[in-house]
């Protein structure tokens, strides 16, 4: 049987190779890594043996033209190159596995989606929680009424030195994507940004790290209203994370609460307590594993070690079966729309309706 041809795009010093998106393919018996591209010579030299690529290229467009792979791993964490890389892959008819966040603006997202949809290409985004077996178990418990009617979802970022809107972008898209998985489509956002405890101003806008575009605020407080009637909250403050941090979310219902840590196979817990604390009763936290509530865990790989193979295999199956990946461009666009709605709401000091009409970065329009 012919093997699927895989190519890898990295960018040493500008997002590198993401969180293992480059090396997952060599372990698949039905895949062959035909090439890797990196404009940095030293980075390319290291990437060839790490990815088990047959050939190396300095120019990813040359690689795509000569190799004609079925799937390309677009690996850089920095998102200022995602648009150009993904449009090139679409031009050559390649399906893609892409590091998050998806891209910088809704305009870029729509341009990429049009190019891919026109060629019937599948694109999976590395929000690995979407591929975690715990996700389906939590959804089934909620549907079964285990915590009653869901009232709200509370989430926080990692809140390290990137706390605030950098955290919202770099790590928060994991959490916002999870919010959408549990609550559905958002219909509005109201958010406020702070800089050193005062409301952030236009004069404090600065270029963000990792190619994120304009950033503002070392603290973000955002409230989302979902079409399902659920209210979601996301907050992040620089340096407030603690050890261990609170990176994840809580789903609060009329009969109980579920706590879920972002990542593949990471712990989730349920408490049957309408007070959500266990302080006024005998309720205890109960584990939710890949097999369900109170079941033993048999997973042996977690986070990206388990998430990347699950996502890559799901992408291959989506190509074979003619369906969407579990975390497609639609889900990824939804997550960045929730990010950009924060800036739009702060700029106008008012709630903004979703879906948003503004395809630009809202801070770029703040004049």
C-alpha positions, 0 to 999 in steps of 0.5 A, a space after each residue: 500500500 502506498 504511504 501518505 506523503 507528509 511534509 513539514 514547515 518549520 521556522 527556527 527562531 520564529 515559532 520553530 516547530 510548535 509543540 511536536 507537530 513535526 515529529 509525530 508523523 515518523 511513527 505512523 506506518 502509513 506515512 512517509 515524511 518526504 521533506 522538511 523546510 526551514 529557512 534557517 540552515 542550522 535549524 533545517 540540519 537538526 530538523 531532518 533527523 528529528 522528523 525522519 525527512 528524506 530531504 530538506 529545503 530552505 524554501 517551503 514553496 519549492 518543497 511544495 512544488 517538487 514534493 507535492 505532499 498530501 499533508 503538510 504540518 504547518 508548525 511555527 507557533 508564531 502566527 504572522 506566517 500562518 496565512 502565507 504558509 497555509 495559502 501556499 499549501 492550499 495552492 498546491 492542494 495539501 491538507 494541513 495540520 496547523 499549530 494554534 492559534 489559527 491566524 491573526 484576524 478574521 479577514 485572514 481566517 476567511 481568506 484561508 478558509 475560502 482557499 481550502 474550501 474551494 479545493 476541498 482541503 481538510 485542515 486540523 488545528 492543534 487544540 489538543 483538548 478537542 481530541 481528548 477522550 475526556 471531552 466526550 465523557 464530560 459532554 455525555 455527563 452534562 447531557 445526562 444531567 449529572 450537574 443539572 442545568 449548566 449556568 456558567 463556565 469560568 475559565 482562567 489562562 496560565 497567568 505567567 509572564 504572558 498574563 493578560 492578552 498575550 495569554 489570551 492569544 497564546 494559551 487562551 484559545 485552548 480554553 475558548 475552544 473548550 468553551 465553545 465545545 461545551 456551550 456552543 456559539 457565542 452571541 456577544 462579548 463584553 470585556 475590559 482590559 487593564 494595564 497596571 490596574 488601570 483601564 488600558 488606553 490606546 496609547 499603551 498599544 504595543 506590538 505583541 510577541 510571537 507575531 500576534 500583532 497589536 496587544 494591549 493589557 496585562 489583565 483581561 476580564 471577558 464575559 461571553 453570552 452563548 446562544 445556549 443561554 450559558 454565560 462564560 467568563 475568561 480572565 487572565 492577569 500577568 503573574 497571578 497564576 500561582 503554583 500550580 496554576 489554574 489554567 483550565 475551566 469550571 462548568 457550573 450547574 444547578 446540581 454540581 460542577 465539573 473541573 477540566 484542565 486543558 490538554 489531552 487526557 488531563 484530569 477532569 473532576 465532577 462534584 455533585 454539590 449545588 454549592 460548588 465547593 463541598 464545604 456544606 455537605 459530604 460531596 467529594 471530587 470524583 474523577 472523570 477519566 477517558 472511560 467515564 465517571 469513577 472509572 480507572 484511567 488506562 491512558 499512558 500518554 498525555 498532553 502533546 505526546 498523546 494529543 498530536 498523534 490523536 489529531 494527526 490520525 483524526 486528520 487522516 481519517 477525515 481525509 479518508 472519510 470525507 468529513 471535517 476534523 474534530 478541530 477544523 478551521 471553523 472551530 479555530 476561527 470561532 476561538 480567534 473571534 472570541 479573542 478579537 471580540 475582547 479587543 473590539 469590546 474594550 475599544 468601544 467600551 460596550 458589548 459587541 455582537 457575534 458573529 463580528 463584522 470587522 475582519 481587521 484587528 480591532 486595535 488597528 482600527 482604534 484611531 
